[in-house]
Amino acid sequence: MEKMAAAQSSKAPVTPALAPDDDLPPGAEVAPSCVAALQLTEIPQHPLRVSCRRCSRTVEIQKVDAIRLYGQYAVWKDVGQRLLNDTYTADGTS
């Protein structure tokens, strides 16, 4: 009986899974892969960074500057790609 009681009390309470259209619980953070699909105004961070997978170069821009240059409804994935493309030189170096 004691083993069953101990096993029952050690189990964490079951919480239902969130539906795709449910709001996130308070304090939940957005995964980095999800940030790419957000518009600039939806991103909570102010310094925005993007890295190149090929050369490991990192480009950073302030959120207010990105909004000023690309518009508040621009998607971060597209903005990051443009930032990386704009910083390459003709000989392939940064």
Backbone as a chain_set.jsonl record, in Angstrom:
{"seq": "MEKMAAAQSSKAPVTPALAPDDDLPPGAEVAPSCVAALQLTEIPQHPLRVSCRRCSRTVEIQKVDAIRLYGQYAVWKDVGQRLLNDTYTADGTS", "coords": {"N": [[0.809, -1.198, 0.0], [1.939, 1.211, 0.785], [3.842, 1.633, -1.196], [2.232, 2.037, -3.441], [0.897, 4.385, -2.689], [3.063, 6.153, -2.505], [3.945, 6.137, -5.159], [1.733, 7.248, -6.416], [1.617, 9.821, -5.291], [3.961, 10.938, -6.206], [3.663, 11.425, -8.842], [3.425, 13.882, -11.35], [1.014, 16.505, -11.739], [-1.336, 16.18, -14.363], [-1.462, 18.168, -17.196], [-3.513, 19.609, -19.657], [-2.77, 19.501, -23.187], [-1.874, 22.27, -25.3], [-3.932, 23.743, -27.771], [-3.375, 24.524, -31.265], [-4.299, 27.164, -31.739], [-4.49, 28.294, -29.241], [-3.617, 30.642, -26.628], [-0.295, 31.283, -25.433], [0.909, 30.141, -22.255], [1.413, 32.344, -19.382], [4.671, 33.747, -19.204], [5.826, 31.978, -20.956], [8.225, 31.346, -23.47], [9.049, 32.129, -26.867], [10.211, 29.771, -29.154], [13.434, 29.844, -30.784], [13.324, 29.003, -33.505], [10.742, 29.593, -34.184], [10.669, 32.315, -34.142], [11.6, 33.262, -36.542], [9.432, 33.321, -38.259], [7.906, 35.422, -37.395], [6.534, 38.761, -37.524], [8.309, 41.889, -37.51], [7.323, 43.632, -35.499], [6.24, 41.863, -33.693], [8.251, 40.587, -32.352], [9.883, 40.156, -29.291], [12.536, 40.795, -28.471], [15.101, 43.355, -28.591], [17.746, 43.821, -29.725], [18.421, 42.293, -32.738], [19.645, 39.332, -34.11], [21.313, 37.541, -36.676], [22.75, 34.642, -38.085], [25.121, 33.344, -40.414], [25.097, 30.172, -41.846], [27.048, 29.096, -43.436], [29.485, 30.605, -43.271], [29.622, 31.342, -40.641], [29.295, 33.949, -39.855], [27.961, 36.734, -38.09], [25.292, 39.009, -38.036], [23.977, 41.947, -36.674], [21.182, 43.928, -35.725], [19.302, 46.668, -34.506], [15.943, 46.485, -33.354], [14.246, 48.697, -33.815], [15.62, 50.012, -35.861], [15.502, 48.08, -37.882], [12.745, 48.032, -38.335], [12.405, 50.63, -39.256], [13.879, 50.527, -41.649], [12.814, 48.31, -43.113], [10.101, 48.127, -42.632], [7.226, 47.722, -40.462], [5.729, 45.409, -40.735], [7.31, 43.534, -41.909], [8.713, 40.278, -42.285], [10.805, 38.566, -40.023], [12.538, 36.516, -40.923], [12.876, 37.087, -43.665], [13.987, 39.649, -43.499], [16.375, 39.114, -42.089], [17.67, 37.477, -43.986], [18.043, 39.331, -46.053], [19.739, 41.144, -44.757], [22.06, 39.572, -44.395], [22.673, 39.005, -47.098], [23.146, 41.594, -48.071], [25.515, 42.292, -46.841], [27.575, 40.816, -47.887], [30.46, 40.839, -50.004], [31.591, 41.328, -53.421], [33.612, 39.453, -53.9], [32.943, 37.372, -52.28], [33.524, 37.545, -49.599], [33.081, 38.922, -46.299]], "CA": [[0.0, 0.0, 0.0], [2.804, 2.386, 0.876], [4.457, 1.822, -2.511], [1.22, 2.614, -4.325], [0.666, 5.762, -2.255], [4.247, 6.928, -2.879], [3.936, 6.279, -6.616], [0.634, 8.143, -6.775], [1.92, 11.187, -4.87], [5.128, 11.451, -6.92], [3.288, 11.767, -10.214], [3.111, 15.291, -11.573], [-0.354, 16.675, -12.241], [-1.448, 16.174, -15.818], [-2.04, 19.382, -17.753], [-3.897, 19.348, -21.043], [-1.941, 20.118, -24.214], [-2.443, 23.464, -25.915], [-4.334, 23.673, -29.174], [-2.566, 25.464, -32.054], [-4.765, 28.543, -31.686], [-4.52, 28.761, -27.855], [-2.57, 31.56, -26.21], [0.747, 30.673, -24.63], [0.774, 30.458, -20.835], [2.272, 33.461, -18.984], [6.069, 33.397, -18.99], [6.346, 31.081, -21.994], [9.038, 32.032, -24.464], [8.94, 31.596, -28.219], [11.425, 29.08, -29.578], [14.126, 30.601, -31.824], [12.893, 28.65, -34.85], [9.456, 30.239, -34.416], [10.883, 33.753, -34.272], [11.826, 33.565, -37.95], [8.158, 33.528, -38.938], [7.213, 36.571, -36.818], [6.762, 40.099, -38.049], [9.233, 42.619, -36.651], [6.646, 44.193, -34.335], [5.856, 40.777, -32.797], [9.446, 40.039, -31.712], [10.105, 40.884, -28.041], [13.915, 41.245, -28.306], [15.431, 44.573, -29.323], [18.821, 43.536, -30.694], [18.096, 41.124, -33.556], [20.87, 38.756, -34.658], [21.183, 36.438, -37.628], [24.062, 34.064, -38.386], [25.256, 32.593, -41.658], [25.509, 28.792, -41.583], [28.227, 28.761, -44.235], [30.728, 31.244, -42.829], [29.472, 31.621, -39.205], [29.272, 35.39, -39.642], [26.752, 37.192, -37.411], [24.898, 40.388, -38.288], [23.046, 42.4, -35.638], [20.495, 45.185, -35.998], [18.29, 47.011, -33.509], [14.593, 46.279, -33.866], [13.705, 49.965, -34.335], [16.27, 50.271, -37.15], [14.948, 47.132, -38.853], [11.395, 48.507, -38.673], [12.563, 51.85, -40.067], [14.388, 50.175, -42.978], [12.057, 47.289, -43.839], [8.668, 48.214, -42.347], [6.822, 47.003, -39.257], [5.101, 44.127, -41.062], [8.285, 42.647, -42.55], [8.954, 39.028, -41.555], [12.195, 38.541, -39.586], [13.31, 35.607, -41.776], [13.212, 37.818, -44.887], [14.887, 40.744, -43.125], [17.674, 38.517, -41.794], [18.278, 37.052, -45.247], [18.485, 40.539, -46.759], [20.908, 41.67, -44.054], [23.217, 38.751, -44.746], [22.986, 39.205, -48.517], [23.66, 42.951, -48.281], [26.837, 42.482, -46.244], [28.574, 40.097, -48.641], [31.09, 41.599, -51.073], [31.612, 40.624, -54.706], [34.543, 38.32, -53.88], [32.427, 36.341, -51.392], [33.919, 37.765, -48.204], [32.261, 39.935, -45.621]], "C": [[0.853, 1.263, 0.0], [3.456, 2.68, -0.468], [3.468, 2.473, -3.478], [0.956, 4.075, -3.965], [1.835, 6.659, -2.648], [4.285, 7.169, -4.387], [2.87, 7.265, -7.068], [0.97, 9.594, -6.432], [3.092, 11.77, -5.635], [4.811, 11.838, -8.363], [2.931, 13.249, -10.304], [1.677, 15.41, -12.068], [-0.357, 16.78, -13.765], [-2.112, 17.471, -16.261], [-2.389, 19.115, -19.207], [-2.973, 20.08, -22.017], [-2.664, 21.324, -24.797], [-2.835, 23.183, -27.359], [-3.517, 24.693, -29.951], [-3.009, 26.917, -31.955], [-4.888, 29.075, -30.258], [-3.393, 29.753, -27.594], [-1.543, 30.805, -25.387], [0.536, 31.02, -23.169], [1.707, 31.608, -20.467], [3.699, 32.98, -18.727], [6.638, 32.473, -20.038], [7.119, 31.897, -23.016], [8.872, 31.36, -25.815], [10.264, 30.943, -28.591], [12.087, 29.862, -30.707], [13.676, 30.269, -33.232], [11.561, 29.308, -35.2], [9.609, 31.734, -34.65], [11.048, 34.134, -35.738], [10.535, 33.89, -38.688], [7.401, 34.756, -38.431], [7.503, 37.853, -37.573], [7.625, 40.851, -37.053], [8.56, 43.164, -35.397], [6.255, 43.132, -33.311], [7.033, 40.201, -32.011], [9.741, 40.834, -30.444], [11.531, 41.424, -27.868], [14.173, 42.513, -29.098], [16.664, 44.411, -30.196], [18.47, 42.243, -31.426], [19.383, 40.63, -34.21], [20.527, 37.629, -35.615], [22.59, 35.973, -37.97], [24.012, 33.303, -39.699], [25.75, 31.192, -41.328], [26.797, 28.438, -42.32], [29.513, 29.328, -43.642], [30.711, 31.616, -41.343], [29.526, 33.115, -38.88], [27.942, 35.785, -39.01], [26.532, 38.667, -37.717], [23.857, 40.755, -37.238], [22.45, 43.743, -36.052], [19.501, 45.423, -34.862], [16.915, 46.885, -34.145], [14.021, 47.569, -34.468], [14.33, 50.317, -35.681], [15.736, 49.338, -38.231], [13.549, 47.563, -39.286], [11.474, 49.734, -39.563], [12.988, 51.51, -41.499], [13.464, 49.272, -43.783], [10.553, 47.328, -43.603], [8.27, 47.327, -41.193], [6.215, 45.637, -39.539], [6.043, 43.165, -41.78], [8.524, 41.425, -41.663], [10.451, 38.936, -41.263], [13.052, 37.632, -40.452], [13.771, 36.331, -43.045], [14.197, 38.951, -44.605], [16.284, 40.203, -42.847], [18.402, 38.071, -43.05], [18.801, 38.248, -46.031], [19.715, 41.147, -46.097], [22.163, 40.883, -44.392], [23.629, 38.963, -46.195], [23.618, 40.567, -48.765], [25.067, 43.153, -47.735], [27.93, 41.668, -46.93], [29.153, 41.007, -49.721], [31.141, 40.749, -52.331], [32.545, 39.415, -54.699], [34.136, 37.239, -52.885], [32.842, 36.484, -49.945], [33.039, 38.827, -47.594], [33.085, 41.15, -45.279]], "O": [[0.546, 2.244, -0.678], [3.608, 3.842, -0.844], [3.838, 3.363, -4.244], [0.808, 4.912, -4.856], [1.631, 7.795, -3.076], [4.616, 8.265, -4.84], [3.089, 8.032, -8.005], [0.645, 10.5, -7.199], [3.215, 12.992, -5.713], [5.61, 12.504, -9.021], [2.23, 13.791, -9.45], [1.179, 14.51, -12.745], [0.523, 17.4, -14.362], [-3.183, 17.833, -15.772], [-1.626, 18.456, -19.914], [-2.456, 21.152, -21.703], [-3.892, 21.398, -24.79], [-2.137, 22.464, -28.074], [-3.008, 25.644, -29.357], [-2.18, 27.82, -32.075], [-5.347, 30.202, -30.071], [-2.352, 29.715, -28.248], [-1.864, 29.818, -24.726], [0.027, 32.1, -22.868], [2.698, 31.835, -21.161], [3.909, 31.936, -18.11], [7.839, 32.202, -20.018], [6.716, 33.002, -23.382], [8.589, 30.164, -25.895], [11.327, 31.52, -28.359], [11.392, 30.483, -31.511], [13.644, 31.155, -34.086], [11.278, 29.555, -36.372], [8.759, 32.35, -35.292], [10.665, 35.236, -36.13], [10.551, 34.661, -39.647], [6.356, 35.099, -38.984], [8.562, 38.017, -38.178], [7.671, 40.492, -35.877], [9.17, 43.159, -34.328], [5.966, 43.472, -32.164], [6.828, 39.404, -31.096], [9.843, 42.059, -30.501], [11.715, 42.425, -27.175], [13.559, 42.74, -30.141], [16.627, 44.843, -31.348], [18.248, 41.212, -30.792], [20.126, 41.417, -34.796], [19.584, 36.868, -35.398], [23.506, 36.78, -38.126], [22.999, 32.699, -40.05], [26.731, 31.044, -40.6], [27.551, 27.574, -41.873], [30.513, 28.62, -43.525], [31.696, 32.154, -40.838], [29.78, 33.489, -37.735], [26.903, 35.226, -39.361], [27.462, 39.472, -37.664], [22.958, 39.965, -36.946], [23.125, 44.581, -36.649], [18.927, 44.476, -34.325], [16.746, 47.148, -35.336], [13.38, 47.529, -35.518], [13.653, 50.863, -36.552], [15.539, 49.758, -39.371], [13.205, 47.471, -40.465], [10.705, 49.868, -40.514], [12.514, 52.129, -42.451], [13.336, 49.439, -44.996], [9.802, 46.64, -44.294], [8.894, 46.293, -40.957], [6.193, 44.785, -38.651], [5.618, 42.094, -42.214], [8.534, 41.532, -40.437], [11.275, 39.194, -42.141], [14.213, 37.96, -40.697], [14.926, 36.2, -43.451], [15.127, 39.182, -45.377], [17.272, 40.769, -43.316], [19.612, 38.261, -43.17], [19.885, 38.184, -46.61], [20.628, 41.612, -46.78], [23.215, 41.47, -44.648], [24.819, 39.088, -46.487], [24.531, 40.685, -49.584], [25.747, 44.1, -48.132], [29.103, 41.815, -46.588], [28.445, 41.839, -50.287], [30.773, 39.575, -52.304], [32.298, 38.447, -55.419], [34.889, 36.291, -52.662], [32.533, 35.612, -49.133], [32.334, 39.548, -48.3], [32.565, 42.107, -44.705]]}, "num_chains": 1, "name": "protein.A"}
